Amino acid sequence: MNNQEWLSHALAQMHSGQWFGWRKDYTGSERMSYENIIVHDSSITKPTEAEVNAKIQELKDAEQTAIDKKASGKQKLKDLGLDDAEINALIG
């Protein structure tokens, strides 16, 4: 994912529903950036940039953990004697 996709994904995970959007008359080089976030739900306050960055890092860490666990699981199956075709048949 690129930086804009991570930002959008993190914001979507912070609250349910379509609570945020992007300014049409944006500033900076990218429309999808922290400075251009608008909040559609009056019961929600805009998260700080630090909060958004922490959520992005949390999601990146979770993705990397999933990748690492999959690789570890495959290696454990190989250590048990399964070949790649058998492993792929098991995990799809």
N, C-alpha and C positions, 0 to 999 in steps of 0.2 A: 504494500500500500504506500501511496505517496503521503506527504505531510498533510495535505488537505483532506484526504480520505481518513487518516488517523484522527484528525480534528473532528470531523463530522461523526465518526464512529464513537469517539469518546463522549461528545456532547449527547448523542442519542442514548448512551448508556447511563447518563447522569440523571435523567428524568424520563418519564414515559410520555408518549404522545409527541406531537409536532410542536414543541415548546420554543424552538429557536429557528432562526432563519438568517439570511445574509443581506446586508444593505445593498441596494441596487446602485446607489451612488457611492461605491466603495472607495476607500483610501488605501494607499500602499500598492504593491505590485500584484497582490492576489485578492480576489473577492472573498474567497473562503479562507479567512484568517481571523485570529482572535479579535482584532480591532474592529472587524466588520460584523460581529455577531449581534443580532437583535433578538430580544426575548418577546415572544408572542403571548405568553401566559403571565398575567399580572401577579399571580401568586408565587412566581419564581423570580429570584434575583439572578442576575448574570454571575456565573462563577468567576472567581479570579483566574488570571492567567496561570498562576501557580497551581491552582486546583485542576484546571484543564490539563496542564502538562503532567501532573501527577497521575491523572486518569489515563492519559495516553501511555505513559510509562507502564502503568499497571496492566493495560491491555497488551502491550508489546511483550512484557514479561510472561504473561499467561500464554500468549501464542508461542513464545520460545520454549516454555516449559512443555507444552503439548508436543512440539516438534521433537524435543529431547526425549520425552517419554516414549514416543513412537519409535524412535531410533533405538532406544534402549530395549524396548520390547522385541523389536525385530532381531537385535543381537542375541538376546536371551533365547529366542526360538532357534536361531542358527546354532547357538551353543548346545542346544538339545538335539541337534542333528537334522533339523528341517532345512530343506533347500528353499531357494527364492520362490519357486512356483508354489510350493506348499504354503509358505508364509503369505503370499499374495492371495491364495485361495481362502485363507483364514481371515485376513483383515480387509480384503476387498480392494 
